[in-house]
């Protein structure tokens, strides 16, 4: 993929974020980035807001809609498939709740243009607004990701602010079902890494708005994430010789 072909588009999954999505979308469009909003069966009030935003930005915003809620990953994948069919080269994923710093979008895109084969993955830098349960709870997933990749190359697999190279992502999703709820962000990043896609970790500021809406369901989502880690662990065992061989080859290349 040549740098001249770099053509990014943003995808924002939305589920009842009517109070934040207008601000997030305005910030994305301010960086001259076309955007696909995916309404994951939101409430009528949120759906109306999304209709208004799409109507206000013809040619810049595409609105897709799920009839039933499919989860964050399902919404992202709906947007990804649309963006790929439209001929874009990369997709920038960002959450709709306003926790990500949209001022960092140019840095993410610059890195993606400079390293077009890589995933540019946000590495959160938290302020005091982060709930301590979430902050420390993430480390369990970090450890499992380090085990399942036999590396420390992925610093944070749960941040929903990243840029994917579309050819690599589409190659993965066409042959493999990826979890479509809160397990998506981690699973897709690990499986891309297994496919040999480099991961560039980019620090980015993350805040938790006091009136933010969380759709994490402790019982259901923890079960999904636990099952995902177990499945990935079995996959790692099968791939361990190749993963270790890659690390040895890279180490030799640096020496």
N, C-alpha and C positions, 0 to 999 in steps of 0.2 A: 504494500500500500504506500503510495507516494504522498508526500506532504501536500502536493498540489490538489489532491483529491479529497482533502479533509473537508467534510461537510457535516457538521453536527446539528442535532436537533434535541430539544429537551422533552422529557416525558415526566409528568407529574401525576402519580396516583392520588385520587381524592376520595375520601369517605367522610362526609359530614365535617368538613373543614371550611365551612362557608365564611367564618370570621377571619381566617388567615389567608385563604387562597388568593384573594385579590391583590394583596400586598406582595405575596411570593411571585405571582404571575407578572405583575408590573416590573419587579426587579429582574426577572428572567428576560422579559422583552426589552428592557433597557440595555441589555448587552447584545441586542440584535440577534437573538437566538429564537428561531421558530419553536413553537411549543405544542405538544399534544397533551391535553388534559384527559384523564380516564376516570370517569365517574363510576365508582364501584358500587352502584345501587345506593346512592346517598338518599337522605331524606328529601322531601319535596322542597324544603326551604333551601337546602344546599344545591339541589338540582337547578332551581330557579337562578341562583347566583351564577352557576356555571353557564347556563344559557345566556345570561346577560354578558358575561365576560367574553364568551365566544362570539356573540353578535357584535360586540364593541371592537373586536380585533380581527376582522375578516382578512384572510390571507396570512395571518401570523399565528392564529390559534386554531387548532382542530380539536373538537370535542367528541370523544368516543364514550359509549355508555354501556354498562353491564345491566342486564335485566335483574340479575340476582347478585348478591355480594359474593365475590370469589377470593377476596383477600388481597393484600398489598402486592404480593408476587404475581398473582393473576392479572391485576391491573397493569403492573409494569410490563408484563409479557404481551398483553394486548397492545399497549403503546409501542413496544419494541417491534412487534411484527408489522404494525402500520408504518413505522418509520423506515424499517428495512425495505418494505415494498415501495416506498416513495423514493428510494435511491440515496438515502443519507448514508454516511460512512460511520458515524459515531452517534451514540445516544448519551446524553447527560441525564442521569436520574437524580431527582431531588424531591424531598418530602414536601407535603403541602401544609404542614403545621407551623412553618416559620422558624423552626429551630436551627436551620442551617444558614450560614452566612453567605448570602447571594453575592456579596462583594468579592468572594473568592472564585466566582465563576470564570473570570478571565484567566486566573492561574490554572484552573483545572483544564480549560480548553487549550491554553498554551502548552501545557505538559502533554496533553493528548495529541496535539499537532506535532510536537517534537518527537514523541514516541508512539506513533500511531498503532503499533501492534500491542500496546500495553493497556491494562486496566488502570485507570487513575482512581485510586480508592481513598476516600476521605478518612483521615485519622483524627478523631475528635479531640479538641482542646477545650475542656469544660470550664465553665465559671461556677460560681457558688449556687447557681440555680438547679444544678443537676441533683436529682434525688439520690441519696446515698445507696439505696437498695439497687437502683439501676447501675450506678457507677461501679459498685463492687461485684454485682451480679454478672456484669459483662466479662469479668476475668475468667469465669468458668468456661465460657465459650471461647475466649482467647486461647486457653490452654488446650482445649479440644482441637481447635484449628491448627495449632502448632504441632500437635500429635498427628493429626490427619494429613498434614502436608509434609511432615518430617522436616520442618523448617520454621524459622521465625520471620519468613518473608512477608507474611500478612500481619500487619500490626493491629488492625481492627476490621473484623469482617461484618460488623453489624451496622455500620454507618450507611445511611441511605443516600449519601451524596457521593456520586462517582461518575466516571465516564467509561463506557464500554466501547471497544472496537466491534462494530456490528458483524463483520464476517465471522469472527471467532464466536461471538455470542450466538448467532443464528446457527452455526455449525453444531453448537452444543444443544440448543433447545429443540432442534429438529430430530435429534437422535435420542434425547434423554428427557424424561419428565422431571421437572424441577418443582420443589415444594412451592405452593402458591400463597402461603400465608406468612407468618413471621419467620418461618424457616428459610424464606427465599434468599435474602441478602447474603447469608452465610454460605448456603449450599452452592449458589451460583458462583461465588467467588472461589471456593475450594475446587469446584469442578473445572473452572477455567484454568486455575493454577495446575491442576492435574493434566490438562490439555497442553501445557507448556506456554500459556499466556503469561507474560511477565506482569507483576503487580507493582505499581509505583504508589507508595504511601505518601499522601499529601496532608500535612497538618491543616486543620480548619477549625475555626471557632464554632462551638455548639452551645446554644442556650435552650433552656426549657421554660417557655412562657408560663406564667402563673395560671392563665386561663386556657392552657393547651388541652387538646383532646387526645387521650390515649386510647387506642383500640386493642391494647395488649390484654389478652384474657389469660390469667395466671394458670388455670388448670389446663385448658385446651392447648395454649401456645407452648407452655413448658413441656407438655407431652410431645407435641410435634417436634420441638427442638431436640428433646432427648432422643427421639426416634431417629431424627436426622443425623445426630452425632454418631449413633450406633451404626447406622447404615454407612456413613462415611468412613468410620473406623474399619469396617469390613472391606470397603473399597480400597482403603490405604494399604491394608495387608496384602492385597493382590498386587498393588502397584509399587510396593515398597522397594523392590530391586531397581525399578526404573527411576523412582524418586531419589533414591540414594545415589544412583549412577549420575543423575543430573547434577546433584550437589557436588560430586567428585569432579565432574567435568568442568563445572563453573569454578571450583576452587583451583583447578589446574590452570584454567584460563587467566585467573587473577595473579598467579604466581610467576 
